[in-house]
Amino acid sequence: MLKNWTVITQAVKNGADGIMARERYLLSTQHPNHKHTELIIPIIGNKNTSLRIAIAGEKFKLQQKINNKKGGRPLSSFGMEYCLTLPKIHRPTPQQWRAIIADCCMCLAYTLKLNPNELIQYKSQIRAVLHQQPQIGRTGSGDHVHLIIGKVINNKVLKELQQKKVTSLIKQAFNTAVLKHVGLDHREYKTYELSRGKRLETWKYQHQKAEESICIQKNIIKLQNQTNKWLTAFELSNFKNKNRQFNRLIKTFDLLSTYSLSPEQQRQIDSMKAIINKI
């Protein structure tokens, strides 16, 4: 048996840029992490939902700056992301996933003790995207939903969203909702990899992050080379090559914007943007 179905939690960092980067990432069919993904299906919200999360965070950040004359740490994370995963060979329909996510979100709202007005804003800041994965083979992820919930509701931060007790609550709600809407009981599930348990999930996550970091660095180096070629074309007044390199730069910038970047990686990219904008 399994203790719970898999739920991975992470704060969406880098403010509004981070929220919109996750939006692009979740829908990107070209991202290296999605090379095995069969289908990407939005099930709750759209791009405007992510935009609302970003705007609510920016408004709070501005108000925080106005009210806090002594300084203090500004809000850097505007949302929480939960990845809810089922094992392979189990494929709920998008409608079933929507019902599962709705139950989880309402359970969370009840725990947060939101008033009617807060509940309306809370519901307007829920974004969920389903990734359907290959169902054959023993390794690899099964179908999963990326769920993003805005942290700023009615000009206050829902700090509870980052607490372990909320992650535990979502796991329990996920277990119950899957049983209710799909008929799958985690307590009766058997898997080839059951004996590896949490350590396998941790290893897979760390391996994925390591691969992602390598991919980011390769694209930053690629961006540096493209910038140098663009500058050379500019100096030589080679407008054809200049336009070609500029189009390549745009594509690489767009690809990097779908990743969650470290401060140093973001600094490198911003420095190259500054060079291009000066000319």
C-alpha positions as CSV (number, residue, x, y, z in Angstrom):
1,M,0.0,0.0,0.0
2,L,0.9,3.6,-0.4
3,K,0.7,6.1,2.5
4,N,-0.5,8.8,0.0
5,W,-0.6,9.6,-3.6
6,T,2.3,11.8,-4.6
7,V,2.2,15.6,-4.0
8,I,5.2,17.8,-4.4
9,T,5.1,21.4,-3.1
10,Q,7.2,24.4,-4.1
11,A,6.9,28.2,-3.8
12,V,6.8,30.1,-7.1
13,K,9.7,32.5,-6.7
14,N,10.8,35.7,-8.5
15,G,7.5,37.6,-8.0
16,A,5.3,38.3,-11.1
17,D,8.1,37.2,-13.5
18,G,8.1,33.8,-11.7
19,I,4.4,33.4,-12.0
20,M,4.3,34.2,-15.7
21,A,7.4,32.0,-16.3
22,R,5.5,29.0,-14.7
23,E,2.5,29.8,-16.9
24,R,4.6,29.6,-20.1
25,Y,6.4,26.5,-18.8
26,L,3.2,24.6,-18.0
27,L,1.9,25.1,-21.5
28,S,5.1,24.7,-23.4
29,T,5.2,21.6,-25.6
30,Q,8.8,22.4,-26.7
31,H,10.3,22.5,-23.2
32,P,12.9,19.7,-22.7
33,N,11.1,18.5,-19.6
34,H,8.0,17.8,-21.7
35,K,9.6,15.7,-24.4
36,H,7.7,12.7,-23.2
37,T,4.5,14.5,-22.4
38,E,1.7,13.3,-24.7
39,L,-0.8,16.0,-24.1
40,I,-1.1,19.3,-22.1
41,I,-4.6,20.2,-21.0
42,P,-5.6,23.4,-19.1
43,I,-8.3,22.3,-16.6
44,I,-8.8,25.4,-14.4
45,G,-8.1,29.0,-15.3
46,N,-6.0,30.4,-18.2
47,K,-3.2,33.0,-18.8
48,N,-5.4,35.7,-17.2
49,T,-5.6,33.7,-14.0
50,S,-1.8,33.7,-13.7
51,L,-1.9,37.4,-14.5
52,R,-4.3,38.0,-11.7
53,I,-2.0,36.2,-9.3
54,A,0.9,38.4,-10.5
55,I,-1.1,41.6,-10.2
56,A,-2.3,40.8,-6.7
57,G,1.2,40.2,-5.6
58,E,2.6,43.4,-7.2
59,K,-0.2,45.4,-5.5
60,F,0.7,43.9,-2.1
61,K,4.4,44.5,-2.7
62,L,3.8,48.2,-3.6
63,Q,1.6,48.7,-0.5
64,Q,4.2,46.9,1.6
65,K,6.8,49.3,0.4
66,I,4.6,52.4,1.1
67,N,3.7,51.3,4.6
68,N,7.1,49.9,5.6
69,K,9.3,53.0,5.7
70,K,12.0,51.2,7.7
71,G,12.6,48.7,5.0
72,G,12.1,45.0,5.4
73,R,12.0,42.0,3.1
74,P,9.6,42.5,0.2
75,L,7.3,39.7,-0.8
76,S,9.2,37.6,-3.4
77,S,6.8,34.7,-3.9
78,F,3.2,35.4,-5.1
79,G,2.0,31.8,-5.4
80,M,2.4,28.2,-4.3
81,E,2.6,25.3,-6.7
82,Y,1.5,21.7,-6.0
83,C,2.1,18.9,-8.4
84,L,-0.4,16.1,-7.8
85,T,0.6,12.8,-9.5
86,L,-1.0,9.4,-10.1
87,P,1.0,6.2,-11.0
88,K,1.1,5.0,-14.6
89,I,-1.8,3.0,-16.1
90,H,-4.3,5.3,-14.2
91,R,-5.7,8.0,-16.5
92,P,-8.6,10.0,-15.1
93,T,-10.4,12.1,-17.6
94,P,-9.9,15.9,-17.6
95,Q,-13.3,16.2,-16.1
96,Q,-12.4,13.8,-13.3
97,W,-9.2,15.7,-12.7
98,R,-11.1,19.0,-12.6
99,A,-13.4,17.5,-9.9
100,I,-10.4,16.2,-7.9
101,I,-8.6,19.6,-8.0
102,A,-11.9,21.4,-7.1
103,D,-12.3,19.2,-4.0
104,C,-8.7,19.8,-2.9
105,C,-9.0,23.5,-3.3
106,M,-12.3,23.7,-1.4
107,C,-10.8,21.6,1.4
108,L,-7.9,24.1,1.6
109,A,-10.2,27.1,1.5
110,Y,-12.2,25.7,4.5
111,T,-8.9,25.2,6.4
112,L,-7.8,28.8,5.6
113,K,-11.2,30.1,7.0
114,L,-11.8,32.5,4.2
115,N,-14.7,34.9,4.3
116,P,-17.1,35.1,1.3
117,N,-15.2,37.9,-0.4
118,E,-11.9,36.3,0.1
119,L,-13.3,33.0,-1.2
120,I,-14.3,34.7,-4.5
121,Q,-10.8,36.1,-5.0
122,Y,-9.2,32.8,-3.9
123,K,-11.2,30.9,-6.6
124,S,-10.2,33.5,-9.2
125,Q,-6.5,32.7,-8.5
126,I,-6.5,29.0,-9.1
127,R,-4.6,27.7,-12.1
128,A,-4.4,24.0,-13.0
129,V,-2.8,22.3,-16.0
130,L,-2.9,18.6,-16.7
131,H,0.1,16.8,-18.2
132,Q,-0.7,13.4,-19.6
133,Q,2.3,11.1,-19.7
134,P,3.1,7.8,-21.5
135,Q,1.3,4.9,-19.8
136,I,3.8,2.2,-20.8
137,G,7.0,1.2,-19.0
138,R,7.9,1.0,-15.3
139,T,9.9,4.2,-15.0
140,G,8.9,7.8,-15.4
141,S,6.1,10.0,-14.2
142,G,2.4,9.2,-14.5
143,D,-0.3,11.7,-15.4
144,H,-0.1,14.8,-13.1
145,V,-1.6,18.2,-12.5
146,H,0.3,21.3,-11.8
147,L,-1.8,23.4,-9.4
148,I,-0.9,27.1,-8.7
149,I,-2.7,29.0,-6.0
150,G,-2.2,32.8,-5.4
151,K,-0.8,33.6,-2.0
152,V,-2.2,37.2,-1.8
153,I,-5.9,37.4,-1.1
154,N,-7.7,40.6,-0.1
155,N,-4.3,42.3,0.4
156,K,-3.0,39.7,2.9
157,V,-0.6,36.8,2.5
158,L,-1.8,33.3,3.0
159,K,1.3,32.2,4.9
160,E,-0.3,28.8,5.7
161,L,0.1,27.7,2.1
162,Q,3.8,27.2,2.7
163,Q,3.4,25.2,5.9
164,K,3.9,21.4,6.1
165,K,0.4,21.0,7.6
166,V,-1.2,22.3,4.4
167,T,0.9,19.9,2.2
168,S,-0.3,17.1,4.5
169,L,-3.9,18.4,4.2
170,I,-3.7,18.4,0.4
171,K,-2.3,14.9,0.3
172,Q,-5.3,13.7,2.4
173,A,-7.7,15.7,0.3
174,F,-6.1,14.2,-2.9
175,N,-6.4,10.7,-1.6
176,T,-10.1,11.2,-0.8
177,A,-10.9,13.0,-4.1
178,V,-9.2,10.3,-6.2
179,L,-11.2,7.6,-4.4
180,K,-14.4,9.6,-4.8
181,H,-14.1,10.5,-8.4
182,V,-12.0,7.7,-9.9
183,G,-12.4,4.8,-7.5
184,L,-8.7,4.4,-6.8
185,D,-7.6,3.7,-3.2
186,H,-4.0,4.5,-2.4
187,R,-4.1,1.9,0.4
188,E,-4.7,-0.9,-2.0
189,Y,-2.2,0.2,-4.7
190,K,0.8,-2.0,-5.5
191,T,3.8,-1.0,-7.6
192,Y,7.0,-2.4,-8.8
193,E,8.9,0.5,-7.2
194,L,7.0,0.5,-3.9
195,S,10.0,-0.6,-1.9
196,R,12.0,2.4,-3.0
197,G,9.4,4.8,-1.6
198,K,10.2,8.4,-0.9
199,R,13.8,8.0,-1.6
200,L,13.0,7.2,-5.3
201,E,10.7,10.2,-5.6
202,T,13.4,12.4,-4.0
203,W,16.1,11.0,-6.4
204,K,13.9,11.5,-9.4
205,Y,13.2,15.1,-8.4
206,Q,16.9,15.9,-7.7
207,H,17.9,14.2,-11.0
208,Q,15.3,16.3,-12.9
209,K,16.5,19.5,-11.2
210,A,20.1,18.6,-12.1
211,E,19.2,18.0,-15.7
212,E,17.3,21.3,-15.8
213,S,20.2,23.2,-14.3
214,I,22.6,21.8,-17.0
215,C,20.1,22.7,-19.7
216,I,19.7,26.3,-18.4
217,Q,23.5,26.8,-18.3
218,K,23.9,25.4,-21.9
219,N,21.2,27.9,-23.1
220,I,22.9,30.8,-21.2
221,I,26.2,30.0,-23.0
222,K,24.3,29.8,-26.2
223,L,22.8,33.2,-25.5
224,Q,26.2,34.6,-24.8
225,N,27.5,33.3,-28.2
226,Q,24.4,34.7,-30.0
227,T,24.9,38.1,-28.3
228,N,28.6,38.2,-29.5
229,K,27.6,37.2,-33.0
230,W,24.8,39.9,-33.0
231,L,27.3,42.6,-31.8
232,T,29.8,41.5,-34.5
233,A,27.1,41.8,-37.2
234,F,26.2,45.2,-35.9
235,E,29.8,46.5,-36.0
236,L,30.2,45.2,-39.5
237,S,26.8,46.6,-40.6
238,N,25.8,43.2,-41.8
239,F,22.0,43.8,-41.4
240,K,21.0,40.3,-42.7
241,N,23.1,38.5,-40.2
242,K,22.2,41.0,-37.5
243,N,18.4,40.2,-38.0
244,R,19.1,36.5,-38.1
245,Q,21.0,36.6,-34.8
246,F,18.4,38.8,-33.2
247,N,15.6,36.3,-34.0
248,R,17.7,33.6,-32.5
249,L,18.3,35.7,-29.4
250,I,14.6,36.2,-29.0
251,K,13.9,32.4,-29.2
252,T,16.6,31.7,-26.5
253,F,15.3,34.4,-24.2
254,D,11.8,33.0,-24.5
255,L,13.1,29.5,-23.7
256,L,15.0,30.6,-20.7
257,S,11.9,32.5,-19.4
258,T,10.1,29.2,-18.9
259,Y,12.6,28.1,-16.3
260,S,12.8,28.9,-12.6
261,L,16.2,30.7,-12.6
262,S,18.6,31.3,-9.8
263,P,19.5,34.9,-8.9
264,E,23.0,34.5,-10.6
265,Q,21.4,33.0,-13.8
266,Q,18.9,35.9,-13.9
267,R,21.7,38.4,-13.4
268,Q,23.6,36.9,-16.4
269,I,20.6,37.1,-18.6
270,D,19.7,40.7,-17.5
271,S,23.3,41.8,-18.2
272,M,23.0,40.5,-21.8
273,K,19.6,42.2,-22.2
274,A,21.2,45.5,-21.0
275,I,24.0,45.2,-23.6
276,I,21.4,44.7,-26.4
277,N,19.1,47.5,-25.2
278,K,22.0,50.0,-25.1
279,I,22.5,49.7,-28.9
